């Protein structure tokens, strides 16, 4: 008899547990740097990652806040899995939320902070569930999960005020350079529509092809082969350093930067689509 050498399927992604992670973040309220919710959520994220990762550490830095001209403290979180593996990837998302709802249809809300269920919490939720799986099942890559702070606090037209955490991380890289980076941002929309992002496709086409071919192989809904949206997002500092990085993002989200970016606008099934994709890339 010949032994059965079929590969085991990837671990199962639990979308219900992932959605609980999304709701838990939102339970702290807005999580813009310096806020009460920001501090509480930081403790929560640190606790969740520490339960699964080999090592977790904080990367703390300060930046002058333009509105008050005072120093604000920001914290990136880095969770490392299988540190001895030389082939490494970075999975990342931003965990802060926007301090003002400047796209809200009601102008009286423009100075109020958003809850950020999709814009912030969704990507983090997927990565927290991935972290649980990585703690139990060893993939072929070493993984560093990075949660960036200070992504979303800039004024319109002032790109230098955005991406503070990813810029600092790349300039002070505390882990070995990865083969490539996958960024998750706004991937919890009930009507999931993920297109190839312009800069990702231009500067990391091989990784884009790998991701979209895997999505097609798995017949995952919500992934489209067209290129759409040119994003200034946390993948840009990596691309500027020459590290291939892909932004998986759904910008066709009507509640972006409004007070309506709440958990009821998000779907466990959308989290599952993205979670299954990452697990297939890691374990297939």
TISETI-698532 format. One record per residue (C-alpha): residue number from 0; residue in three letters; x, y, z. Coordinates in nm, 3 decimals. Example, Ala and Ser with C-alpha at 12.3 -4.5 7.8 and 13.67 -1.06 7.14 Angstrom:
BEGIN
<r 0,"ALA",<1.230,-0.450,0.780>>
<r 1,"SER",<1.367,-0.106,0.714>>
//
This chain:
BEGIN
<r 0,"UNK",<0.000,0.000,0.000>>
<r 1,"UNK",<0.109,0.356,-0.066>>
<r 2,"UNK",<0.082,0.602,0.223>>
<r 3,"UNK",<-0.162,0.892,0.183>>
<r 4,"UNK",<0.055,1.202,0.146>>
<r 5,"UNK",<-0.222,1.453,0.098>>
<r 6,"UNK",<-0.158,1.777,0.282>>
<r 7,"UNK",<-0.364,1.854,0.586>>
<r 8,"UNK",<-0.604,2.145,0.536>>
<r 9,"UNK",<-0.517,2.481,0.691>>
<r 10,"UNK",<-0.645,2.546,1.044>>
<r 11,"UNK",<-1.003,2.666,1.071>>
<r 12,"UNK",<-1.060,3.041,1.109>>
<r 13,"UNK",<-1.332,3.110,1.366>>
<r 14,"UNK",<-1.519,3.416,1.241>>
<r 15,"UNK",<-1.735,3.430,1.553>>
<r 16,"UNK",<-1.430,3.464,1.776>>
<r 17,"UNK",<-1.279,3.721,1.540>>
<r 18,"UNK",<-1.597,3.929,1.553>>
<r 19,"UNK",<-1.581,3.920,1.934>>
<r 20,"UNK",<-1.234,4.074,1.905>>
<r 21,"UNK",<-1.382,4.349,1.688>>
<r 22,"UNK",<-1.660,4.417,1.936>>
<r 23,"UNK",<-1.421,4.412,2.230>>
<r 24,"UNK",<-1.207,4.685,2.078>>
<r 25,"UNK",<-1.514,4.898,2.011>>
<r 26,"UNK",<-1.633,4.848,2.370>>
<r 27,"UNK",<-1.349,5.077,2.479>>
<r 28,"UNK",<-1.492,5.360,2.268>>
<r 29,"UNK",<-1.281,5.568,2.027>>
<r 30,"UNK",<-0.914,5.470,2.042>>
<r 31,"UNK",<-0.739,5.780,1.917>>
<r 32,"UNK",<-0.399,5.837,2.082>>
<r 33,"UNK",<-0.422,6.011,2.418>>
<r 34,"UNK",<-0.781,5.904,2.480>>
<r 35,"UNK",<-0.909,5.686,2.763>>
<r 36,"UNK",<-1.017,5.417,2.517>>
<r 37,"UNK",<-0.672,5.414,2.359>>
<r 38,"UNK",<-0.506,5.326,2.688>>
<r 39,"UNK",<-0.758,5.057,2.778>>
<r 40,"UNK",<-0.740,4.899,2.435>>
<r 41,"UNK",<-0.361,4.893,2.445>>
<r 42,"UNK",<-0.373,4.684,2.763>>
<r 43,"UNK",<-0.630,4.452,2.605>>
<r 44,"UNK",<-0.432,4.397,2.286>>
<r 45,"UNK",<-0.114,4.332,2.482>>
<r 46,"UNK",<-0.294,4.073,2.693>>
<r 47,"UNK",<-0.442,3.895,2.390>>
<r 48,"UNK",<-0.115,3.876,2.198>>
<r 49,"UNK",<0.087,3.769,2.501>>
<r 50,"UNK",<-0.142,3.467,2.542>>
<r 51,"UNK",<-0.029,3.326,2.205>>
<r 52,"UNK",<0.300,3.469,2.084>>
<r 53,"UNK",<0.655,3.362,2.165>>
<r 54,"UNK",<0.746,3.723,2.240>>
<r 55,"UNK",<0.547,4.046,2.253>>
<r 56,"UNK",<0.694,4.390,2.299>>
<r 57,"UNK",<0.595,4.753,2.272>>
<r 58,"UNK",<0.764,5.006,2.048>>
<r 59,"UNK",<0.693,5.342,2.211>>
<r 60,"UNK",<0.762,5.678,2.048>>
<r 61,"UNK",<0.638,6.035,2.072>>
<r 62,"UNK",<0.529,6.281,1.809>>
<r 63,"UNK",<0.420,6.642,1.829>>
<r 64,"UNK",<0.043,6.661,1.785>>
<r 65,"UNK",<-0.034,6.937,1.535>>
<r 66,"UNK",<-0.359,7.054,1.701>>
<r 67,"UNK",<-0.207,7.111,2.048>>
<r 68,"UNK",<0.168,7.136,1.969>>
<r 69,"UNK",<0.231,6.888,2.251>>
<r 70,"UNK",<0.409,6.552,2.253>>
<r 71,"UNK",<0.174,6.254,2.228>>
<r 72,"UNK",<0.286,5.899,2.309>>
<r 73,"UNK",<0.222,5.627,2.052>>
<r 74,"UNK",<0.271,5.252,2.086>>
<r 75,"UNK",<0.327,4.988,1.819>>
<r 76,"UNK",<0.277,4.629,1.931>>
<r 77,"UNK",<0.494,4.351,1.787>>
<r 78,"UNK",<0.410,3.983,1.843>>
<r 79,"UNK",<0.668,3.730,1.724>>
<r 80,"UNK",<0.604,3.367,1.631>>
<r 81,"UNK",<0.875,3.106,1.559>>
<r 82,"UNK",<1.159,3.351,1.602>>
<r 83,"UNK",<1.426,3.107,1.485>>
<r 84,"UNK",<1.275,3.072,1.138>>
<r 85,"UNK",<1.472,3.265,0.878>>
<r 86,"UNK",<1.189,3.293,0.624>>
<r 87,"UNK",<0.961,3.557,0.775>>
<r 88,"UNK",<0.652,3.757,0.692>>
<r 89,"UNK",<0.486,4.055,0.855>>
<r 90,"UNK",<0.108,4.072,0.894>>
<r 91,"UNK",<-0.005,4.412,1.014>>
<r 92,"UNK",<-0.293,4.653,1.077>>
<r 93,"UNK",<-0.344,4.983,1.257>>
<r 94,"UNK",<-0.519,4.980,1.593>>
<r 95,"UNK",<-0.578,5.351,1.648>>
<r 96,"UNK",<-0.895,5.529,1.534>>
<r 97,"UNK",<-0.951,5.867,1.372>>
<r 98,"UNK",<-0.993,6.154,1.622>>
<r 99,"UNK",<-1.254,6.333,1.412>>
<r 100,"UNK",<-1.543,6.224,1.191>>
<r 101,"UNK",<-1.463,6.464,0.910>>
<r 102,"UNK",<-1.651,6.262,0.646>>
<r 103,"UNK",<-1.972,6.252,0.846>>
<r 104,"UNK",<-2.274,6.391,0.657>>
<r 105,"UNK",<-2.354,6.605,0.962>>
<r 106,"UNK",<-2.090,6.878,0.991>>
<r 107,"UNK",<-2.164,6.919,1.362>>
<r 108,"UNK",<-1.997,6.577,1.411>>
<r 109,"UNK",<-1.672,6.664,1.235>>
<r 110,"UNK",<-1.479,6.722,1.558>>
<r 111,"UNK",<-1.601,6.401,1.726>>
<r 112,"UNK",<-1.383,6.084,1.729>>
<r 113,"UNK",<-1.504,5.777,1.540>>
<r 114,"UNK",<-1.558,5.429,1.684>>
<r 115,"UNK",<-1.364,5.264,1.401>>
<r 116,"UNK",<-1.529,4.922,1.388>>
<r 117,"UNK",<-1.414,4.867,1.031>>
<r 118,"UNK",<-1.142,5.132,1.010>>
<r 119,"UNK",<-0.906,4.985,1.263>>
<r 120,"UNK",<-1.080,4.712,1.460>>
<r 121,"UNK",<-1.155,4.476,1.168>>
<r 122,"UNK",<-0.795,4.420,1.060>>
<r 123,"UNK",<-0.680,4.385,1.420>>
<r 124,"UNK",<-0.960,4.135,1.491>>
<r 125,"UNK",<-0.846,3.907,1.209>>
<r 126,"UNK",<-0.487,3.922,1.328>>
<r 127,"UNK",<-0.581,3.845,1.689>>
<r 128,"UNK",<-0.760,3.530,1.573>>
<r 129,"UNK",<-0.462,3.443,1.350>>
<r 130,"UNK",<-0.236,3.489,1.653>>
<r 131,"UNK",<-0.435,3.228,1.848>>
<r 132,"UNK",<-0.391,2.982,1.563>>
<r 133,"UNK",<-0.019,3.054,1.527>>
<r 134,"UNK",<0.024,2.976,1.894>>
<r 135,"UNK",<-0.107,2.623,1.836>>
<r 136,"UNK",<-0.011,2.538,1.475>>
<r 137,"UNK",<0.332,2.606,1.329>>
<r 138,"UNK",<0.330,2.735,0.969>>
<r 139,"UNK",<0.619,2.722,0.725>>
<r 140,"UNK",<0.706,3.088,0.784>>
<r 141,"UNK",<0.804,3.278,1.093>>
<r 142,"UNK",<0.544,3.550,1.147>>
<r 143,"UNK",<0.562,3.892,1.305>>
<r 144,"UNK",<0.223,4.048,1.373>>
<r 145,"UNK",<0.254,4.425,1.403>>
<r 146,"UNK",<-0.022,4.660,1.520>>
<r 147,"UNK",<0.056,5.019,1.427>>
<r 148,"UNK",<-0.046,5.324,1.625>>
<r 149,"UNK",<-0.090,5.673,1.484>>
<r 150,"UNK",<-0.207,5.577,1.136>>
<r 151,"UNK",<-0.522,5.785,1.116>>
<r 152,"UNK",<-0.480,6.120,1.290>>
<r 153,"UNK",<-0.375,6.348,1.008>>
<r 154,"UNK",<-0.555,6.641,0.849>>
<r 155,"UNK",<-0.675,6.619,0.493>>
<r 156,"UNK",<-0.398,6.709,0.253>>
<r 157,"UNK",<-0.123,6.663,0.516>>
<r 158,"UNK",<0.012,6.317,0.437>>
<r 159,"UNK",<0.309,6.374,0.668>>
<r 160,"UNK",<0.069,6.357,0.963>>
<r 161,"UNK",<-0.044,6.001,0.883>>
<r 162,"UNK",<0.123,5.658,0.913>>
<r 163,"UNK",<0.324,5.758,1.219>>
<r 164,"UNK",<0.354,5.406,1.359>>
<r 165,"UNK",<0.452,5.233,1.036>>
<r 166,"UNK",<0.703,5.507,0.952>>
<r 167,"UNK",<0.865,5.470,1.293>>
<r 168,"UNK",<0.864,5.092,1.272>>
<r 169,"UNK",<1.034,5.083,0.932>>
<r 170,"UNK",<1.291,5.345,1.034>>
<r 171,"UNK",<1.367,5.150,1.353>>
<r 172,"UNK",<1.304,4.794,1.233>>
<r 173,"UNK",<1.310,4.579,1.550>>
<r 174,"UNK",<1.273,4.247,1.362>>
<r 175,"UNK",<1.449,4.092,1.060>>
<r 176,"UNK",<1.330,4.223,0.726>>
<r 177,"UNK",<1.046,4.004,0.595>>
<r 178,"UNK",<1.012,3.848,0.253>>
<r 179,"UNK",<0.693,4.049,0.220>>
<r 180,"UNK",<0.428,4.234,0.419>>
<r 181,"UNK",<0.049,4.200,0.414>>
<r 182,"UNK",<-0.147,4.493,0.555>>
<r 183,"UNK",<-0.514,4.458,0.653>>
<r 184,"UNK",<-0.726,4.772,0.663>>
<r 185,"UNK",<-1.106,4.804,0.653>>
<r 186,"UNK",<-1.177,4.441,0.571>>
<r 187,"UNK",<-1.493,4.392,0.779>>
<r 188,"UNK",<-1.749,4.564,0.553>>
<r 189,"UNK",<-2.072,4.362,0.512>>
<r 190,"UNK",<-2.044,4.424,0.137>>
<r 191,"UNK",<-1.682,4.317,0.097>>
<r 192,"UNK",<-1.513,4.453,-0.217>>
<r 193,"UNK",<-1.136,4.413,-0.225>>
<r 194,"UNK",<-0.959,4.531,-0.539>>
<r 195,"UNK",<-0.588,4.537,-0.616>>
<r 196,"UNK",<-0.448,4.858,-0.470>>
<r 197,"UNK",<-0.246,5.073,-0.711>>
<r 198,"UNK",<0.085,5.106,-0.522>>
<r 199,"UNK",<0.076,4.742,-0.410>>
<r 200,"UNK",<0.025,4.625,-0.767>>
<r 201,"UNK",<0.291,4.860,-0.903>>
<r 202,"UNK",<0.570,4.782,-0.656>>
<r 203,"UNK",<0.485,4.433,-0.524>>
<r 204,"UNK",<0.312,4.264,-0.822>>
<r 205,"UNK",<0.439,3.914,-0.741>>
<r 206,"UNK",<0.285,3.924,-0.393>>
<r 207,"UNK",<-0.039,4.072,-0.528>>
<r 208,"UNK",<-0.058,3.788,-0.780>>
<r 209,"UNK",<0.010,3.531,-0.506>>
<r 210,"UNK",<-0.272,3.668,-0.292>>
<r 211,"UNK",<-0.530,3.706,-0.567>>
<r 212,"UNK",<-0.451,3.367,-0.718>>
<r 213,"UNK",<-0.498,3.205,-0.379>>
<r 214,"UNK",<-0.828,3.389,-0.332>>
<r 215,"UNK",<-0.944,3.262,-0.673>>
<r 216,"UNK",<-0.830,2.908,-0.595>>
<r 217,"UNK",<-1.033,2.914,-0.272>>
<r 218,"UNK",<-1.325,3.082,-0.451>>
<r 219,"UNK",<-1.337,3.350,-0.184>>
<r 220,"UNK",<-1.604,3.613,-0.240>>
<r 221,"UNK",<-1.517,3.982,-0.234>>
<r 222,"UNK",<-1.184,3.970,-0.421>>
<r 223,"UNK",<-1.176,4.137,-0.763>>
<r 224,"UNK",<-0.892,4.127,-1.015>>
<r 225,"UNK",<-0.929,4.491,-1.119>>
<r 226,"UNK",<-0.693,4.756,-0.982>>
<r 227,"UNK",<-0.873,5.033,-0.795>>
<r 228,"UNK",<-0.785,5.296,-0.534>>
<r 229,"UNK",<-0.446,5.455,-0.473>>
<r 230,"UNK",<-0.391,5.442,-0.098>>
<r 231,"UNK",<-0.158,5.629,0.134>>
<r 232,"UNK",<-0.156,5.355,0.395>>
<r 233,"UNK",<0.079,5.165,0.625>>
<r 234,"UNK",<0.228,4.964,0.337>>
<r 235,"UNK",<0.391,5.274,0.189>>
<r 236,"UNK",<0.688,5.301,0.432>>
<r 237,"UNK",<0.775,4.937,0.354>>
<r 238,"UNK",<0.758,4.997,-0.020>>
<r 239,"UNK",<0.980,5.303,0.018>>
<r 240,"UNK",<1.238,5.082,0.190>>
<r 241,"UNK",<1.217,4.828,-0.092>>
<r 242,"UNK",<1.021,4.565,0.102>>
<r 243,"UNK",<0.730,4.417,-0.097>>
<r 244,"UNK",<0.406,4.510,0.077>>
<r 245,"UNK",<0.040,4.469,-0.018>>
<r 246,"UNK",<-0.257,4.662,0.117>>
<r 247,"UNK",<-0.568,4.444,0.142>>
<r 248,"UNK",<-0.834,4.712,0.179>>
<r 249,"UNK",<-1.199,4.777,0.096>>
<r 250,"UNK",<-1.229,5.150,0.035>>
<r 251,"UNK",<-1.583,5.119,-0.100>>
<r 252,"UNK",<-1.721,5.168,0.249>>
<r 253,"UNK",<-1.984,5.441,0.288>>
<r 254,"UNK",<-1.923,5.484,0.662>>
<r 255,"UNK",<-1.552,5.569,0.632>>
<r 256,"UNK",<-1.449,5.841,0.881>>
<r 257,"UNK",<-1.806,5.887,1.005>>
<r 258,"UNK",<-1.979,5.817,1.334>>
<r 259,"UNK",<-2.160,5.530,1.159>>
<r 260,"UNK",<-1.846,5.311,1.144>>
<r 261,"UNK",<-1.992,5.077,1.405>>
<r 262,"UNK",<-1.996,4.696,1.451>>
<r 263,"UNK",<-2.340,4.654,1.293>>
<r 264,"UNK",<-2.188,4.769,0.961>>
<r 265,"UNK",<-1.940,4.480,0.977>>
<r 266,"UNK",<-1.974,4.108,0.914>>
<r 267,"UNK",<-1.812,3.797,1.067>>
<r 268,"UNK",<-1.822,3.644,0.718>>
<r 269,"UNK",<-1.600,3.920,0.578>>
<r 270,"UNK",<-1.348,3.861,0.856>>
<r 271,"UNK",<-1.359,3.491,0.772>>
<r 272,"UNK",<-1.284,3.552,0.403>>
<r 273,"UNK",<-0.967,3.743,0.487>>
<r 274,"UNK",<-0.869,3.511,0.771>>
<r 275,"UNK",<-0.905,3.202,0.553>>
<r 276,"UNK",<-0.692,3.365,0.286>>
<r 277,"UNK",<-0.406,3.436,0.526>>
<r 278,"UNK",<-0.420,3.086,0.672>>
<r 279,"UNK",<-0.412,2.930,0.324>>
<r 280,"UNK",<-0.104,3.136,0.238>>
<r 281,"UNK",<0.066,3.019,0.557>>
<r 282,"UNK",<-0.030,2.652,0.572>>
<r 283,"UNK",<-0.100,2.531,0.215>>
//
